[in-house]
Structure formats: structure tokens, C-alpha cells
Amino acid sequence: MLMRSWTPPSQVPESSSDNHSGGQRTCLRWCKLFVSALLPLAIVAFCVVYTLQKKSFFNENYQRQQHDEHKQQQRLAFDAYIQDISNVLLQITEPNSMDEKYLHIQSKTLLILRNIDLQQKKEIILFLYERNLLRHDRLNLHGADLNNVELTCPHDFNDLHLQGVHWSNGILINCHLVSANFNQANLFNVRFLNSTIYNASFIGTNLDHGQFIRTNIRFVDFSRASLVQANFLQADMVQGNNFTSADLYQANLTQDQLEGKKVSIIKHDFSHARYPNGSFDSMNFDENLVINGNAEMEVNNSSNHFISLSFFFSSIV
């Protein structure tokens, strides 16, 4: 019997179609792997985002609750204060008990003003004034916090006594301030609108950047007051005021306001005052303050022309 030798089958070369199929299978395996990994990653991302959103929601809700509780506490404190002061006023029947009662009202008022909102502070001012507690010197509210309070005054707001209060950025509207006392108060950047300030006292008061808009200012004692960059340009009348030792550095007034002129002339007292140009020299209104040297500066304000006071005195020797 004849034996045939065995020979291995010859290798068949791979075709391009086989290579393409292998590449597809590799790509498919990677896609499956990516999809398998993507699902847990999506779950983790969802959990993180959900946790953060939940935390943010609870924080906002907590802050809202805290704010509401704070407002409620303020309202309760305000109501308790009004009731307490009303009861104290009813008990003032004998002159001997007045000082003690006023001291009680003073301490209660200074305390409550630290812990209430701006609207409630305004209501307390009106409440105390209507009960004659802020007239003359019955209550000493020195150091009271009235910052940022906007007050629309009653028609008659005479003899208001707020010596030494802190009322920065305040706004006083339609206030008829006759014989008011703001001595040594901090009225930085305060604005008086449509008001009258007559025979009032601002001795040693900080009125830096103060604005007097459509306001009459007559016979006011500004001695030793700081009026740095105060603006009187829109004031209706500025006459007969006492600026003794006041600081008017860079303050803005028209020439008529400087001279106290409004139909008639009622001069101011500028003794020892610092003028807007920084000098302490005496004023001489007989000199030509407009065309002398570099002192001329014309500015349009509505239909009127005014000369900035800071340039008025630069040419005075």
C-alpha cells in the first residue's frame, strides 16, 4: 500500500474585507466598554448634582426662614417697644417721676434702634415726636443709629432735637425744621429736599457731602460744622447763617448765596471759616472775583450761571 506524505494546507491570505470586519469588532468592543463605563459615571454625576442642588435648596430655604424669623422678631420687638413707651407715658403724672421715666424711654429707644429695620426707625421718630419726646431736650438720643433712614416729615416739625445722632445717607423730605437741634450729629451725605431750615443749630455737625435741594436755609448756626464738598447750588435761599470756624472746603455755592442775596441781602458770618479754596482769608465782595486771574469758571445749571466757590477766592490775596 502506497503511503502519501502529508502536507499542511497552505495559508489563505486575509482579504481586505476580513480586516474591515476585525476593525468593526474591535470598535464594537470599545463602544460596549465605553457604554458600560458611562452608565456608572452618569449615576455618579447625577448623585453629585442632585446632592449639590438639594444642599443649595436647603440653604436658600434656611436663609429664607432665618430672614422671616428675624423680621418677625423685629416686628415683635417694635410692637413691644411701642406698648411699653405708651404705658410709661400714661404713668407720668407727677413731675418728680418725669426724669426717671424719660431715662427709661431713652435707654429703650437707643436699644431698639439697633435691632429694627429702616421703616420701623422712621416710625419710631414720628412716634416720639408726636408725643413731644423729641422736642427740645427731653430725650437725649446721642449715638442713636438712624443711618439710611428716609423721613417724610409732617407739615409742622418744629423744635426737633436729635443731637449727636448718626444719620449718614439720610433723606429728609418736606421737613419744616424750625429751631431744630442737630448739634454734633453725623449727617454725612444727608439730603434735605423741599425743606425749610430756620433758626436751627448744627454746631460741630458733620455735613460733609450734604445736599440742600429746593431748601430754604436762614439764620442757621453752622459754627464749627464740617461742610466739606457740601452742595448748596440747588438751595432756594441761603441767608444770614453763622459759618464761624466752619470748614467749607470745596463746598459749592453761587455768588448770590455767598453774599446772602435773595431779593434782599442778609450776610453770613464767615469768621475763622475755611473757604472752599482752602484759605482762611477774609472775603471782600467788592473785588471782581470772576475775571481776576484764573478765577473764572462758568457752569450752566438749568437756565442760570453760577461760579464755583472753589475758584472765587483763588485770586484773593
Secondary structure, DSSP 8 states (H G I E B T S, - for coil): ---------------HHHHHHHHHHHHHHHHHHHHHHHHHHHHHHHHHHHHHHHHHHHHHHHHHHHHHHHHHHHHHHHHHHHHHHHHHHHH--SGGGHHHHHHHHHHHHHHHTTSS-HHHHHHHHHHHHHTTSSBTTSS--TT-B-TT-EEE--S--TTBB-TT-B-TT-EEES-EEES-B-TT-B-TT-EEES-EEES-B-TT-B-TT-EEES-EEES-B-TT-B-TT-B-TT-SEEES-B-TT-B-TT-B--HHHHHTBSSSB---B-TT-B-TTS------TTS-TTTSTT---EEEETTEEEE-HHHHTTT--
